[in-house]
Amino acid sequence: MRVHVIERARTAVVVVAAVVPAVVCAAIVPFRAQIENTNAALVLVLVVVGAAATGVRWAGIAAALASTVWFDFFLTQPYQRFSITDRADVETAVLLTIVGVAVTEVALWGRRQQARASRQQGYLSGVVQTAGIVAAGSSRTEDLIEHVADQLVDLLGIDDCHFDSRTEDVAPAAVVRDGTVVRGGRDLDVERFGLPTDCEIELRVQHDGITRGRFLLVASTRLACPSDAQRQVAVVLADQVGAALATHPELS
């Protein structure tokens, strides 16, 4: 249901992006004798920027193509025909398309960089917060374990996570020290195919090479595809619990 709603919203954004340039060009028609076509093209570039700012690539591309088409139809001679006779107008139309598509890609790149920086800041904040709890010497290791388990659920996009103090058992799949997920001696392409959904995935809690427990991760009802960076942060968070258990073994 949610996927369908998102797809409908994206489709609506693309349709609006394709229609707005026609409305803008039609609004300029009464003033086309006073407005240079290059200036009109700049107005249309602003429309493309607005469409690209939605984060939907096809919205930006649709706005760029529609701007060129309606620029030709409304603002170049012969008017109300899809043809251009003036060389300068041809160049303006071509540049409008190129600039529009380029602006879309630049806007999307900026949004991706911003999202990436935000995620990295979130990862760092989680590690720092957990390190602060460890440094404070909490009297209840259970609170720290619960805190980290909640963070792992949010970080990895999984269903559940719980701590197991037993270290003799081995789960079918495991997140190893470098963040790689291994199953049956084979590395899994998690970013492409997701975490295993038919078994628990163990994340060992270690300190100074000694295993002091493990987190068991469950991703049975959703496709969780955490990045390599997310999985490495998960290992660091587990190590924070290992450090706390090593420092205060009596609390466990």
C-alpha positions, 0 to 999 in steps of 0.5 A: 500500500505504501509503495503504491502511494509513493509511486502515485505521488511520484507520478503526480510530481512528474505530470505537474512538472511536465504541465507547469512549463506550458502554463508559464510559456502561455503566461509569457505570450502577451509579453513576448514582444517585450521579453527576450527569448533568452530571458524567457528561457531563464525563467523556464530554467527556474521551473526545471530547478523547482522540479529537480528540487523534488528529488524525482529525476523524471520530474526534472527531465520532464520539466526540461523537455516540456520547457523546450517544447513549449518554448518552441510552440509559444515563444518562437516564430512561427508561433503556435507551431512546433518549428523554429526558423531563427538560428538563435532560437534553435540554439536557445532551445537546445541549450535549454534542454541541455541546461535543464537536464544538467541542473536536474542531475546536479540537484539530485547529486546535491540531495544524495550528498546531503542525505549521505552526510546526514546518515554519517552524522547519525551513525557518528552520533549513535556511536558517541552516545553509546560511548558516553554511556559506557564511559559513565559506568552505568550501573545496569549493563542491561540498559546499555544492551537494550540501548544498543539493540534498539540502535541496531534495529534502527541502523540496519533496518531489521525487525528485531535484535536481542542479546545472548550471553551464550557464545558456544552456539553458532548462528547460520549467518554472522556479521564479521569484524569488517562488516561482511555478512557470511553464511556457510563460509560465503560472503553475501552481497547484502546491499544487493540481495539483503540480509537473510530472512530465514535465520538469525544473524549473529553479531559477536560482542567482543573486547580484546579478542574475547567474545563476551556475548552476541546480538542476534539480528532478525530480518524476517518480514522485510528486505533489509539492505544495510550498507557496508558503512552501516554494518561496520558501525554495527560492529563498533556498537557491539564492541562498546557493549563488549568494553562495558562487559569487560570493565564491569563483568560483575554487572552482567 
